[in-house]
Amino acid sequence: MRIHRVVPNIRATDIAATRDHYVQVLGFEVVMDMGWIVTLCAPDDRLRQLALITEDASAPEHPDISVEVDDVDAAHAAAVERGVEIVHPLTDEPWGVRRFFHRDPSGTVVNTLSHRPA
């Protein structure tokens, strides 16, 4: 399985102020804003990203990190096979990703996803 990117997800109680902080202080650019989640990236490298999340739109828990893989179904099968706690089931989301959340042995909630073909 190939990992495409890893993004830390910062819990934001005031998403606009938090967004403005990272844009104005560190020079990040906004590449996606869905209201409840804002994705920021470095201007010179779109893979250097941060996500700001108020509360996930469809999942019961805040994911600590997001890991984009080339085959989310294989990652899900591996997690299930190993008895990993699934926090959010494998789901096709309306914004174009297929994802699930699992908890690692330290309690970190990992959003594992693949973008669905357009």
Disulfide bonds with the S-S distance in Angstrom:
none
